[in-house]
């Protein structure tokens, strides 16, 4: 395994886009389809939703914004 893949595998929380994508697709086995990406953008982009509030409470608003940005980046690549 190359150094980056080993780092991605070892990280508990992704620290960059490539690590996040590895986490979603490889660790979690979730295909990043346009439908999935758009659904996550809708949820994470709505601060009034219970699921979004739960995410922010667990990981913080800054990390929620970072993850939302990664979903938006993925949307541009799918």
mmJSON file of the N, C-alpha and C atoms, coordinates in Angstrom:
{"data_MODEL":{"atom_site":{
"group_PDB":["ATOM","ATOM","ATOM","ATOM","ATOM","ATOM","ATOM","ATOM","ATOM","ATOM","ATOM","ATOM","ATOM","ATOM","ATOM","ATOM","ATOM","ATOM","ATOM","ATOM","ATOM","ATOM","ATOM","ATOM","ATOM","ATOM","ATOM","ATOM","ATOM","ATOM","ATOM","ATOM","ATOM","ATOM","ATOM","ATOM","ATOM","ATOM","ATOM","ATOM","ATOM","ATOM","ATOM","ATOM","ATOM","ATOM","ATOM","ATOM","ATOM","ATOM","ATOM","ATOM","ATOM","ATOM","ATOM","ATOM","ATOM","ATOM","ATOM","ATOM","ATOM","ATOM","ATOM","ATOM","ATOM","ATOM","ATOM","ATOM","ATOM","ATOM","ATOM","ATOM","ATOM","ATOM","ATOM","ATOM","ATOM","ATOM","ATOM","ATOM","ATOM","ATOM","ATOM","ATOM","ATOM","ATOM","ATOM","ATOM","ATOM","ATOM","ATOM","ATOM","ATOM","ATOM","ATOM","ATOM","ATOM","ATOM","ATOM","ATOM","ATOM","ATOM","ATOM","ATOM","ATOM","ATOM","ATOM","ATOM","ATOM","ATOM","ATOM","ATOM","ATOM","ATOM","ATOM","ATOM","ATOM","ATOM","ATOM","ATOM","ATOM","ATOM","ATOM","ATOM","ATOM","ATOM","ATOM","ATOM","ATOM","ATOM","ATOM","ATOM","ATOM","ATOM","ATOM","ATOM","ATOM","ATOM","ATOM","ATOM","ATOM","ATOM","ATOM","ATOM","ATOM","ATOM","ATOM","ATOM","ATOM","ATOM","ATOM","ATOM","ATOM","ATOM","ATOM","ATOM","ATOM","ATOM","ATOM","ATOM","ATOM","ATOM","ATOM","ATOM","ATOM","ATOM","ATOM","ATOM","ATOM","ATOM","ATOM","ATOM","ATOM","ATOM","ATOM","ATOM","ATOM","ATOM","ATOM","ATOM","ATOM","ATOM","ATOM","ATOM","ATOM","ATOM","ATOM","ATOM","ATOM","ATOM","ATOM","ATOM","ATOM","ATOM","ATOM","ATOM","ATOM","ATOM","ATOM","ATOM","ATOM","ATOM","ATOM","ATOM","ATOM","ATOM","ATOM","ATOM","ATOM","ATOM","ATOM","ATOM","ATOM","ATOM","ATOM","ATOM","ATOM","ATOM","ATOM","ATOM","ATOM","ATOM","ATOM","ATOM","ATOM","ATOM","ATOM","ATOM","ATOM","ATOM","ATOM","ATOM","ATOM","ATOM"],
"id":[1,2,3,4,5,6,7,8,9,10,11,12,13,14,15,16,17,18,19,20,21,22,23,24,25,26,27,28,29,30,31,32,33,34,35,36,37,38,39,40,41,42,43,44,45,46,47,48,49,50,51,52,53,54,55,56,57,58,59,60,61,62,63,64,65,66,67,68,69,70,71,72,73,74,75,76,77,78,79,80,81,82,83,84,85,86,87,88,89,90,91,92,93,94,95,96,97,98,99,100,101,102,103,104,105,106,107,108,109,110,111,112,113,114,115,116,117,118,119,120,121,122,123,124,125,126,127,128,129,130,131,132,133,134,135,136,137,138,139,140,141,142,143,144,145,146,147,148,149,150,151,152,153,154,155,156,157,158,159,160,161,162,163,164,165,166,167,168,169,170,171,172,173,174,175,176,177,178,179,180,181,182,183,184,185,186,187,188,189,190,191,192,193,194,195,196,197,198,199,200,201,202,203,204,205,206,207,208,209,210,211,212,213,214,215,216,217,218,219,220,221,222,223,224,225,226,227,228,229,230,231,232,233,234],
"type_symbol":["N","C","C","N","C","C","N","C","C","N","C","C","N","C","C","N","C","C","N","C","C","N","C","C","N","C","C","N","C","C","N","C","C","N","C","C","N","C","C","N","C","C","N","C","C","N","C","C","N","C","C","N","C","C","N","C","C","N","C","C","N","C","C","N","C","C","N","C","C","N","C","C","N","C","C","N","C","C","N","C","C","N","C","C","N","C","C","N","C","C","N","C","C","N","C","C","N","C","C","N","C","C","N","C","C","N","C","C","N","C","C","N","C","C","N","C","C","N","C","C","N","C","C","N","C","C","N","C","C","N","C","C","N","C","C","N","C","C","N","C","C","N","C","C","N","C","C","N","C","C","N","C","C","N","C","C","N","C","C","N","C","C","N","C","C","N","C","C","N","C","C","N","C","C","N","C","C","N","C","C","N","C","C","N","C","C","N","C","C","N","C","C","N","C","C","N","C","C","N","C","C","N","C","C","N","C","C","N","C","C","N","C","C","N","C","C","N","C","C","N","C","C","N","C","C","N","C","C","N","C","C","N","C","C"],
"label_atom_id":["N","CA","C","N","CA","C","N","CA","C","N","CA","C","N","CA","C","N","CA","C","N","CA","C","N","CA","C","N","CA","C","N","CA","C","N","CA","C","N","CA","C","N","CA","C","N","CA","C","N","CA","C","N","CA","C","N","CA","C","N","CA","C","N","CA","C","N","CA","C","N","CA","C","N","CA","C","N","CA","C","N","CA","C","N","CA","C","N","CA","C","N","CA","C","N","CA","C","N","CA","C","N","CA","C","N","CA","C","N","CA","C","N","CA","C","N","CA","C","N","CA","C","N","CA","C","N","CA","C","N","CA","C","N","CA","C","N","CA","C","N","CA","C","N","CA","C","N","CA","C","N","CA","C","N","CA","C","N","CA","C","N","CA","C","N","CA","C","N","CA","C","N","CA","C","N","CA","C","N","CA","C","N","CA","C","N","CA","C","N","CA","C","N","CA","C","N","CA","C","N","CA","C","N","CA","C","N","CA","C","N","CA","C","N","CA","C","N","CA","C","N","CA","C","N","CA","C","N","CA","C","N","CA","C","N","CA","C","N","CA","C","N","CA","C","N","CA","C","N","CA","C","N","CA","C","N","CA","C","N","CA","C","N","CA","C","N","CA","C","N","CA","C"],
"label_alt_id":[null,null,null,null,null,null,null,null,null,null,null,null,null,null,null,null,null,null,null,null,null,null,null,null,null,null,null,null,null,null,null,null,null,null,null,null,null,null,null,null,null,null,null,null,null,null,null,null,null,null,null,null,null,null,null,null,null,null,null,null,null,null,null,null,null,null,null,null,null,null,null,null,null,null,null,null,null,null,null,null,null,null,null,null,null,null,null,null,null,null,null,null,null,null,null,null,null,null,null,null,null,null,null,null,null,null,null,null,null,null,null,null,null,null,null,null,null,null,null,null,null,null,null,null,null,null,null,null,null,null,null,null,null,null,null,null,null,null,null,null,null,null,null,null,null,null,null,null,null,null,null,null,null,null,null,null,null,null,null,null,null,null,null,null,null,null,null,null,null,null,null,null,null,null,null,null,null,null,null,null,null,null,null,null,null,null,null,null,null,null,null,null,null,null,null,null,null,null,null,null,null,null,null,null,null,null,null,null,null,null,null,null,null,null,null,null,null,null,null,null,null,null,null,null,null,null,null,null,null,null,null,null,null,null],
"label_comp_id":["UNK","UNK","UNK","UNK","UNK","UNK","UNK","UNK","UNK","UNK","UNK","UNK","UNK","UNK","UNK","UNK","UNK","UNK","UNK","UNK","UNK","UNK","UNK","UNK","UNK","UNK","UNK","UNK","UNK","UNK","UNK","UNK","UNK","UNK","UNK","UNK","UNK","UNK","UNK","UNK","UNK","UNK","UNK","UNK","UNK","UNK","UNK","UNK","UNK","UNK","UNK","UNK","UNK","UNK","UNK","UNK","UNK","UNK","UNK","UNK","UNK","UNK","UNK","UNK","UNK","UNK","UNK","UNK","UNK","UNK","UNK","UNK","UNK","UNK","UNK","UNK","UNK","UNK","UNK","UNK","UNK","UNK","UNK","UNK","UNK","UNK","UNK","UNK","UNK","UNK","UNK","UNK","UNK","UNK","UNK","UNK","UNK","UNK","UNK","UNK","UNK","UNK","UNK","UNK","UNK","UNK","UNK","UNK","UNK","UNK","UNK","UNK","UNK","UNK","UNK","UNK","UNK","UNK","UNK","UNK","UNK","UNK","UNK","UNK","UNK","UNK","UNK","UNK","UNK","UNK","UNK","UNK","UNK","UNK","UNK","UNK","UNK","UNK","UNK","UNK","UNK","UNK","UNK","UNK","UNK","UNK","UNK","UNK","UNK","UNK","UNK","UNK","UNK","UNK","UNK","UNK","UNK","UNK","UNK","UNK","UNK","UNK","UNK","UNK","UNK","UNK","UNK","UNK","UNK","UNK","UNK","UNK","UNK","UNK","UNK","UNK","UNK","UNK","UNK","UNK","UNK","UNK","UNK","UNK","UNK","UNK","UNK","UNK","UNK","UNK","UNK","UNK","UNK","UNK","UNK","UNK","UNK","UNK","UNK","UNK","UNK","UNK","UNK","UNK","UNK","UNK","UNK","UNK","UNK","UNK","UNK","UNK","UNK","UNK","UNK","UNK","UNK","UNK","UNK","UNK","UNK","UNK","UNK","UNK","UNK","UNK","UNK","UNK","UNK","UNK","UNK","UNK","UNK","UNK"],
"label_asym_id":["A","A","A","A","A","A","A","A","A","A","A","A","A","A","A","A","A","A","A","A","A","A","A","A","A","A","A","A","A","A","A","A","A","A","A","A","A","A","A","A","A","A","A","A","A","A","A","A","A","A","A","A","A","A","A","A","A","A","A","A","A","A","A","A","A","A","A","A","A","A","A","A","A","A","A","A","A","A","A","A","A","A","A","A","A","A","A","A","A","A","A","A","A","A","A","A","A","A","A","A","A","A","A","A","A","A","A","A","A","A","A","A","A","A","A","A","A","A","A","A","A","A","A","A","A","A","A","A","A","A","A","A","A","A","A","A","A","A","A","A","A","A","A","A","A","A","A","A","A","A","A","A","A","A","A","A","A","A","A","A","A","A","A","A","A","A","A","A","A","A","A","A","A","A","A","A","A","A","A","A","A","A","A","A","A","A","A","A","A","A","A","A","A","A","A","A","A","A","A","A","A","A","A","A","A","A","A","A","A","A","A","A","A","A","A","A","A","A","A","A","A","A","A","A","A","A","A","A","A","A","A","A","A","A"],
"label_entity_id":["1","1","1","1","1","1","1","1","1","1","1","1","1","1","1","1","1","1","1","1","1","1","1","1","1","1","1","1","1","1","1","1","1","1","1","1","1","1","1","1","1","1","1","1","1","1","1","1","1","1","1","1","1","1","1","1","1","1","1","1","1","1","1","1","1","1","1","1","1","1","1","1","1","1","1","1","1","1","1","1","1","1","1","1","1","1","1","1","1","1","1","1","1","1","1","1","1","1","1","1","1","1","1","1","1","1","1","1","1","1","1","1","1","1","1","1","1","1","1","1","1","1","1","1","1","1","1","1","1","1","1","1","1","1","1","1","1","1","1","1","1","1","1","1","1","1","1","1","1","1","1","1","1","1","1","1","1","1","1","1","1","1","1","1","1","1","1","1","1","1","1","1","1","1","1","1","1","1","1","1","1","1","1","1","1","1","1","1","1","1","1","1","1","1","1","1","1","1","1","1","1","1","1","1","1","1","1","1","1","1","1","1","1","1","1","1","1","1","1","1","1","1","1","1","1","1","1","1","1","1","1","1","1","1"],
"label_seq_id":[1,1,1,2,2,2,3,3,3,4,4,4,5,5,5,6,6,6,7,7,7,8,8,8,9,9,9,10,10,10,11,11,11,12,12,12,13,13,13,14,14,14,15,15,15,16,16,16,17,17,17,18,18,18,19,19,19,20,20,20,21,21,21,22,22,22,23,23,23,24,24,24,25,25,25,26,26,26,27,27,27,28,28,28,29,29,29,30,30,30,31,31,31,32,32,32,33,33,33,34,34,34,35,35,35,36,36,36,37,37,37,38,38,38,39,39,39,40,40,40,41,41,41,42,42,42,43,43,43,44,44,44,45,45,45,46,46,46,47,47,47,48,48,48,49,49,49,50,50,50,51,51,51,52,52,52,53,53,53,54,54,54,55,55,55,56,56,56,57,57,57,58,58,58,59,59,59,60,60,60,61,61,61,62,62,62,63,63,63,64,64,64,65,65,65,66,66,66,67,67,67,68,68,68,69,69,69,70,70,70,71,71,71,72,72,72,73,73,73,74,74,74,75,75,75,76,76,76,77,77,77,78,78,78],
"pdbx_PDB_ins_code":[null,null,null,null,null,null,null,null,null,null,null,null,null,null,null,null,null,null,null,null,null,null,null,null,null,null,null,null,null,null,null,null,null,null,null,null,null,null,null,null,null,null,null,null,null,null,null,null,null,null,null,null,null,null,null,null,null,null,null,null,null,null,null,null,null,null,null,null,null,null,null,null,null,null,null,null,null,null,null,null,null,null,null,null,null,null,null,null,null,null,null,null,null,null,null,null,null,null,null,null,null,null,null,null,null,null,null,null,null,null,null,null,null,null,null,null,null,null,null,null,null,null,null,null,null,null,null,null,null,null,null,null,null,null,null,null,null,null,null,null,null,null,null,null,null,null,null,null,null,null,null,null,null,null,null,null,null,null,null,null,null,null,null,null,null,null,null,null,null,null,null,null,null,null,null,null,null,null,null,null,null,null,null,null,null,null,null,null,null,null,null,null,null,null,null,null,null,null,null,null,null,null,null,null,null,null,null,null,null,null,null,null,null,null,null,null,null,null,null,null,null,null,null,null,null,null,null,null,null,null,null,null,null,null],
"Cartn_x":[0.862,0.0,0.899,0.6,1.458,1.201,2.084,2.023,0.695,0.157,-1.114,-2.248,-2.313,-3.383,-3.284,-2.085,-1.915,-2.391,-2.063,-2.525,-4.049,-4.657,-6.114,-6.737,-6.139,-6.66,-6.536,-5.498,-5.236,-6.04,-6.446,-7.152,-8.537,-8.86,-10.209,-11.159,-10.735,-11.504,-10.681,-11.255,-10.516,-10.017,-8.804,-8.201,-8.15,-8.46,-8.483,-9.436,-9.635,-10.602,-10.281,-9.041,-8.667,-8.911,-8.578,-8.798,-10.291,-11.067,-12.522,-13.133,-12.711,-13.242,-12.885,-11.666,-11.243,-12.124,-12.389,-13.216,-14.621,-15.233,-16.6,-16.648,-15.785,-15.87,-15.252,-14.133,-13.416,-13.764,-13.585,-13.877,-15.358,-16.204,-17.651,-18.344,-17.695,-18.274,-19.476,-19.508,-20.63,-20.21,-20.901,-20.578,-21.0,-20.13,-20.444,-21.201,-22.477,-23.344,-23.846,-24.28,-24.817,-26.009,-26.874,-28.031,-27.603,-26.652,-26.171,-25.521,-24.677,-23.976,-24.976,-25.952,-26.935,-27.778,-28.105,-28.874,-28.067,-26.773,-25.925,-25.716,-25.57,-25.432,-26.693,-27.848,-29.12,-29.215,-28.829,-28.918,-27.877,-26.617,-25.553,-25.62,-26.266,-26.394,-27.556,-28.382,-29.557,-29.337,-28.881,-28.555,-29.764,-30.962,-32.171,-32.579,-31.973,-32.341,-31.74,-32.525,-32.077,-30.784,-30.701,-29.503,-28.27,-28.441,-27.346,-26.928,-27.889,-27.579,-26.836,-27.234,-26.561,-25.106,-24.904,-23.556,-22.705,-23.258,-22.518,-22.193,-23.117,-22.883,-21.749,-21.718,-20.683,-19.319,-19.286,-18.014,-17.686,-18.644,-18.416,-18.853,-19.211,-19.665,-18.558,-17.327,-16.229,-16.037,-16.109,-15.933,-17.132,-18.333,-19.518,-19.33,-18.854,-18.608,-17.543,-16.516,-15.469,-16.029,-16.815,-17.419,-18.386,-19.156,-20.061,-19.263,-18.14,-17.265,-16.748,-16.419,-15.949,-17.062,-18.29,-19.416,-19.606,-19.478,-19.612,-18.493,-17.295,-16.165,-16.429,-16.952,-17.268,-18.359,-19.322,-20.402,-19.839,-18.785,-18.169,-17.416,-17.043,-16.226,-17.033,-18.292,-19.111,-19.828],
"Cartn_y":[-1.184,0.0,1.234,2.184,3.368,4.206,5.157,5.946,6.659,7.264,7.974,7.021,5.883,4.934,4.423,4.205,3.769,4.86,6.112,7.228,7.287,7.165,7.205,6.082,4.912,3.756,3.954,4.646,4.838,5.976,6.941,8.107,7.722,8.222,8.038,9.023,10.274,11.319,11.815,11.827,12.298,13.728,13.971,15.29,16.073,15.408,16.096,15.349,15.913,15.352,13.906,13.626,12.271,11.27,11.654,10.784,10.585,11.644,11.56,10.637,10.781,9.937,8.469,8.212,6.849,6.297,7.115,6.709,6.322,7.163,6.904,5.67,5.651,4.608,3.279,3.328,2.102,1.581,2.414,1.97,1.682,2.589,2.45,1.69,1.58,0.864,1.554,2.888,3.658,4.278,3.935,4.574,6.044,6.896,8.321,8.62,8.294,8.591,10.027,10.556,11.919,12.036,11.032,11.07,11.1,10.249,10.215,11.549,12.039,13.308,14.441,14.547,15.638,15.527,14.303,14.112,14.574,14.265,14.672,16.183,16.773,18.235,18.898,18.365,18.933,18.863,17.741,17.579,18.433,18.293,19.024,20.523,20.935,22.36,23.038,22.264,22.804,22.703,23.798,23.81,23.566,23.691,23.474,22.012,21.146,19.721,19.032,18.135,17.412,16.641,15.979,15.204,16.101,17.276,18.233,18.756,19.047,19.518,18.457,17.2,16.086,15.981,16.105,16.06,17.185,18.402,19.556,19.407,18.835,18.645,17.638,16.594,15.567,16.018,16.693,16.984,18.463,19.323,20.765,21.336,22.609,23.285,23.406,23.622,23.751,22.458,21.314,20.037,19.753,20.127,19.977,20.763,21.981,22.801,22.168,21.583,20.925,19.725,18.903,17.729,18.157,19.185,19.718,20.154,20.794,21.192,19.997,18.916,17.706,17.091,17.105,16.603,17.473,18.778,19.667,19.422,19.19,18.873,17.564,16.583,15.295,15.47,16.346,16.576,17.104,17.892,18.437,17.372,16.282,15.24,14.037,13.957,12.793,13.076],
"Cartn_z":[0.0,0.0,0.0,-0.898,-0.9,0.345,0.598,1.841,2.025,0.947,1.082,1.417,0.736,1.024,2.45,2.93,4.319,5.276,4.968,5.808,5.794,4.605,4.51,5.33,5.243,5.978,7.483,7.911,9.338,9.962,9.156,9.702,10.222,11.387,11.929,11.264,11.162,10.486,9.306,8.124,6.952,7.14,6.636,6.787,5.475,4.364,3.076,2.132,0.945,0.011,-0.358,-0.687,-1.107,0.018,1.224,2.384,2.63,2.496,2.667,1.623,0.375,-0.697,-0.456,-0.016,0.328,1.449,2.431,3.572,3.108,2.292,1.827,0.923,-0.085,-1.11,-0.685,0.038,0.358,1.753,2.756,4.124,4.323,3.833,4.044,2.916,1.771,0.649,0.024,0.11,-0.437,-1.764,-2.85,-4.123,-4.111,-4.591,-4.648,-5.941,-5.914,-7.052,-6.946,-8.057,-8.055,-7.098,-7.071,-6.169,-4.703,-4.343,-2.957,-2.583,-3.479,-3.219,-3.033,-3.911,-3.817,-2.551,-2.154,-0.921,0.29,0.314,1.44,1.458,0.292,0.211,0.755,0.394,0.868,2.391,2.948,4.405,5.115,4.738,5.438,5.207,4.121,3.83,4.527,5.213,5.901,7.41,8.007,9.435,10.324,9.782,10.571,10.694,9.92,9.957,11.168,11.742,12.935,12.673,11.529,11.196,11.105,10.528,10.396,11.762,12.605,13.958,14.752,14.576,15.245,14.766,13.456,12.883,13.475,13.489,14.007,15.488,16.235,17.662,17.887,17.073,17.221,16.714,15.562,14.89,14.768,15.05,14.967,13.62,13.632,12.41,11.37,11.823,10.866,10.08,10.764,10.07,9.17,9.61,8.752,7.467,7.569,6.382,5.494,6.113,5.338,4.577,5.258,4.618,3.523,3.774,2.756,1.522,1.749,0.637,-0.142,0.559,-0.124,-0.959,-0.444,-1.244,-2.478,-2.339,-3.493,-4.506,-4.005,-4.883,-5.627,-4.92,-5.543,-6.604,-6.353,-7.312,-8.637,-8.555,-9.764,-10.552,-9.882,-10.527,-10.986,-10.589,-10.973,-12.278],
"occupancy":[1.0,1.0,1.0,1.0,1.0,1.0,1.0,1.0,1.0,1.0,1.0,1.0,1.0,1.0,1.0,1.0,1.0,1.0,1.0,1.0,1.0,1.0,1.0,1.0,1.0,1.0,1.0,1.0,1.0,1.0,1.0,1.0,1.0,1.0,1.0,1.0,1.0,1.0,1.0,1.0,1.0,1.0,1.0,1.0,1.0,1.0,1.0,1.0,1.0,1.0,1.0,1.0,1.0,1.0,1.0,1.0,1.0,1.0,1.0,1.0,1.0,1.0,1.0,1.0,1.0,1.0,1.0,1.0,1.0,1.0,1.0,1.0,1.0,1.0,1.0,1.0,1.0,1.0,1.0,1.0,1.0,1.0,1.0,1.0,1.0,1.0,1.0,1.0,1.0,1.0,1.0,1.0,1.0,1.0,1.0,1.0,1.0,1.0,1.0,1.0,1.0,1.0,1.0,1.0,1.0,1.0,1.0,1.0,1.0,1.0,1.0,1.0,1.0,1.0,1.0,1.0,1.0,1.0,1.0,1.0,1.0,1.0,1.0,1.0,1.0,1.0,1.0,1.0,1.0,1.0,1.0,1.0,1.0,1.0,1.0,1.0,1.0,1.0,1.0,1.0,1.0,1.0,1.0,1.0,1.0,1.0,1.0,1.0,1.0,1.0,1.0,1.0,1.0,1.0,1.0,1.0,1.0,1.0,1.0,1.0,1.0,1.0,1.0,1.0,1.0,1.0,1.0,1.0,1.0,1.0,1.0,1.0,1.0,1.0,1.0,1.0,1.0,1.0,1.0,1.0,1.0,1.0,1.0,1.0,1.0,1.0,1.0,1.0,1.0,1.0,1.0,1.0,1.0,1.0,1.0,1.0,1.0,1.0,1.0,1.0,1.0,1.0,1.0,1.0,1.0,1.0,1.0,1.0,1.0,1.0,1.0,1.0,1.0,1.0,1.0,1.0,1.0,1.0,1.0,1.0,1.0,1.0,1.0,1.0,1.0,1.0,1.0,1.0,1.0,1.0,1.0,1.0,1.0,1.0],
"B_iso_or_equiv":[0.0,0.0,0.0,0.0,0.0,0.0,0.0,0.0,0.0,0.0,0.0,0.0,0.0,0.0,0.0,0.0,0.0,0.0,0.0,0.0,0.0,0.0,0.0,0.0,0.0,0.0,0.0,0.0,0.0,0.0,0.0,0.0,0.0,0.0,0.0,0.0,0.0,0.0,0.0,0.0,0.0,0.0,0.0,0.0,0.0,0.0,0.0,0.0,0.0,0.0,0.0,0.0,0.0,0.0,0.0,0.0,0.0,0.0,0.0,0.0,0.0,0.0,0.0,0.0,0.0,0.0,0.0,0.0,0.0,0.0,0.0,0.0,0.0,0.0,0.0,0.0,0.0,0.0,0.0,0.0,0.0,0.0,0.0,0.0,0.0,0.0,0.0,0.0,0.0,0.0,0.0,0.0,0.0,0.0,0.0,0.0,0.0,0.0,0.0,0.0,0.0,0.0,0.0,0.0,0.0,0.0,0.0,0.0,0.0,0.0,0.0,0.0,0.0,0.0,0.0,0.0,0.0,0.0,0.0,0.0,0.0,0.0,0.0,0.0,0.0,0.0,0.0,0.0,0.0,0.0,0.0,0.0,0.0,0.0,0.0,0.0,0.0,0.0,0.0,0.0,0.0,0.0,0.0,0.0,0.0,0.0,0.0,0.0,0.0,0.0,0.0,0.0,0.0,0.0,0.0,0.0,0.0,0.0,0.0,0.0,0.0,0.0,0.0,0.0,0.0,0.0,0.0,0.0,0.0,0.0,0.0,0.0,0.0,0.0,0.0,0.0,0.0,0.0,0.0,0.0,0.0,0.0,0.0,0.0,0.0,0.0,0.0,0.0,0.0,0.0,0.0,0.0,0.0,0.0,0.0,0.0,0.0,0.0,0.0,0.0,0.0,0.0,0.0,0.0,0.0,0.0,0.0,0.0,0.0,0.0,0.0,0.0,0.0,0.0,0.0,0.0,0.0,0.0,0.0,0.0,0.0,0.0,0.0,0.0,0.0,0.0,0.0,0.0,0.0,0.0,0.0,0.0,0.0,0.0],
"pdbx_formal_charge":[null,null,null,null,null,null,null,null,null,null,null,null,null,null,null,null,null,null,null,null,null,null,null,null,null,null,null,null,null,null,null,null,null,null,null,null,null,null,null,null,null,null,null,null,null,null,null,null,null,null,null,null,null,null,null,null,null,null,null,null,null,null,null,null,null,null,null,null,null,null,null,null,null,null,null,null,null,null,null,null,null,null,null,null,null,null,null,null,null,null,null,null,null,null,null,null,null,null,null,null,null,null,null,null,null,null,null,null,null,null,null,null,null,null,null,null,null,null,null,null,null,null,null,null,null,null,null,null,null,null,null,null,null,null,null,null,null,null,null,null,null,null,null,null,null,null,null,null,null,null,null,null,null,null,null,null,null,null,null,null,null,null,null,null,null,null,null,null,null,null,null,null,null,null,null,null,null,null,null,null,null,null,null,null,null,null,null,null,null,null,null,null,null,null,null,null,null,null,null,null,null,null,null,null,null,null,null,null,null,null,null,null,null,null,null,null,null,null,null,null,null,null,null,null,null,null,null,null,null,null,null,null,null,null],
"auth_seq_id":[1,1,1,2,2,2,3,3,3,4,4,4,5,5,5,6,6,6,7,7,7,8,8,8,9,9,9,10,10,10,11,11,11,12,12,12,13,13,13,14,14,14,15,15,15,16,16,16,17,17,17,18,18,18,19,19,19,20,20,20,21,21,21,22,22,22,23,23,23,24,24,24,25,25,25,26,26,26,27,27,27,28,28,28,29,29,29,30,30,30,31,31,31,32,32,32,33,33,33,34,34,34,35,35,35,36,36,36,37,37,37,38,38,38,39,39,39,40,40,40,41,41,41,42,42,42,43,43,43,44,44,44,45,45,45,46,46,46,47,47,47,48,48,48,49,49,49,50,50,50,51,51,51,52,52,52,53,53,53,54,54,54,55,55,55,56,56,56,57,57,57,58,58,58,59,59,59,60,60,60,61,61,61,62,62,62,63,63,63,64,64,64,65,65,65,66,66,66,67,67,67,68,68,68,69,69,69,70,70,70,71,71,71,72,72,72,73,73,73,74,74,74,75,75,75,76,76,76,77,77,77,78,78,78],
"auth_comp_id":["UNK","UNK","UNK","UNK","UNK","UNK","UNK","UNK","UNK","UNK","UNK","UNK","UNK","UNK","UNK","UNK","UNK","UNK","UNK","UNK","UNK","UNK","UNK","UNK","UNK","UNK","UNK","UNK","UNK","UNK","UNK","UNK","UNK","UNK","UNK","UNK","UNK","UNK","UNK","UNK","UNK","UNK","UNK","UNK","UNK","UNK","UNK","UNK","UNK","UNK","UNK","UNK","UNK","UNK","UNK","UNK","UNK","UNK","UNK","UNK","UNK","UNK","UNK","UNK","UNK","UNK","UNK","UNK","UNK","UNK","UNK","UNK","UNK","UNK","UNK","UNK","UNK","UNK","UNK","UNK","UNK","UNK","UNK","UNK","UNK","UNK","UNK","UNK","UNK","UNK","UNK","UNK","UNK","UNK","UNK","UNK","UNK","UNK","UNK","UNK","UNK","UNK","UNK","UNK","UNK","UNK","UNK","UNK","UNK","UNK","UNK","UNK","UNK","UNK","UNK","UNK","UNK","UNK","UNK","UNK","UNK","UNK","UNK","UNK","UNK","UNK","UNK","UNK","UNK","UNK","UNK","UNK","UNK","UNK","UNK","UNK","UNK","UNK","UNK","UNK","UNK","UNK","UNK","UNK","UNK","UNK","UNK","UNK","UNK","UNK","UNK","UNK","UNK","UNK","UNK","UNK","UNK","UNK","UNK","UNK","UNK","UNK","UNK","UNK","UNK","UNK","UNK","UNK","UNK","UNK","UNK","UNK","UNK","UNK","UNK","UNK","UNK","UNK","UNK","UNK","UNK","UNK","UNK","UNK","UNK","UNK","UNK","UNK","UNK","UNK","UNK","UNK","UNK","UNK","UNK","UNK","UNK","UNK","UNK","UNK","UNK","UNK","UNK","UNK","UNK","UNK","UNK","UNK","UNK","UNK","UNK","UNK","UNK","UNK","UNK","UNK","UNK","UNK","UNK","UNK","UNK","UNK","UNK","UNK","UNK","UNK","UNK","UNK","UNK","UNK","UNK","UNK","UNK","UNK"],
"auth_asym_id":["A","A","A","A","A","A","A","A","A","A","A","A","A","A","A","A","A","A","A","A","A","A","A","A","A","A","A","A","A","A","A","A","A","A","A","A","A","A","A","A","A","A","A","A","A","A","A","A","A","A","A","A","A","A","A","A","A","A","A","A","A","A","A","A","A","A","A","A","A","A","A","A","A","A","A","A","A","A","A","A","A","A","A","A","A","A","A","A","A","A","A","A","A","A","A","A","A","A","A","A","A","A","A","A","A","A","A","A","A","A","A","A","A","A","A","A","A","A","A","A","A","A","A","A","A","A","A","A","A","A","A","A","A","A","A","A","A","A","A","A","A","A","A","A","A","A","A","A","A","A","A","A","A","A","A","A","A","A","A","A","A","A","A","A","A","A","A","A","A","A","A","A","A","A","A","A","A","A","A","A","A","A","A","A","A","A","A","A","A","A","A","A","A","A","A","A","A","A","A","A","A","A","A","A","A","A","A","A","A","A","A","A","A","A","A","A","A","A","A","A","A","A","A","A","A","A","A","A","A","A","A","A","A","A"],
"auth_atom_id":["N","CA","C","N","CA","C","N","CA","C","N","CA","C","N","CA","C","N","CA","C","N","CA","C","N","CA","C","N","CA","C","N","CA","C","N","CA","C","N","CA","C","N","CA","C","N","CA","C","N","CA","C","N","CA","C","N","CA","C","N","CA","C","N","CA","C","N","CA","C","N","CA","C","N","CA","C","N","CA","C","N","CA","C","N","CA","C","N","CA","C","N","CA","C","N","CA","C","N","CA","C","N","CA","C","N","CA","C","N","CA","C","N","CA","C","N","CA","C","N","CA","C","N","CA","C","N","CA","C","N","CA","C","N","CA","C","N","CA","C","N","CA","C","N","CA","C","N","CA","C","N","CA","C","N","CA","C","N","CA","C","N","CA","C","N","CA","C","N","CA","C","N","CA","C","N","CA","C","N","CA","C","N","CA","C","N","CA","C","N","CA","C","N","CA","C","N","CA","C","N","CA","C","N","CA","C","N","CA","C","N","CA","C","N","CA","C","N","CA","C","N","CA","C","N","CA","C","N","CA","C","N","CA","C","N","CA","C","N","CA","C","N","CA","C","N","CA","C","N","CA","C","N","CA","C","N","CA","C","N","CA","C","N","CA","C","N","CA","C","N","CA","C"],
"pdbx_PDB_model_num":[1,1,1,1,1,1,1,1,1,1,1,1,1,1,1,1,1,1,1,1,1,1,1,1,1,1,1,1,1,1,1,1,1,1,1,1,1,1,1,1,1,1,1,1,1,1,1,1,1,1,1,1,1,1,1,1,1,1,1,1,1,1,1,1,1,1,1,1,1,1,1,1,1,1,1,1,1,1,1,1,1,1,1,1,1,1,1,1,1,1,1,1,1,1,1,1,1,1,1,1,1,1,1,1,1,1,1,1,1,1,1,1,1,1,1,1,1,1,1,1,1,1,1,1,1,1,1,1,1,1,1,1,1,1,1,1,1,1,1,1,1,1,1,1,1,1,1,1,1,1,1,1,1,1,1,1,1,1,1,1,1,1,1,1,1,1,1,1,1,1,1,1,1,1,1,1,1,1,1,1,1,1,1,1,1,1,1,1,1,1,1,1,1,1,1,1,1,1,1,1,1,1,1,1,1,1,1,1,1,1,1,1,1,1,1,1,1,1,1,1,1,1,1,1,1,1,1,1,1,1,1,1,1,1]
}}}
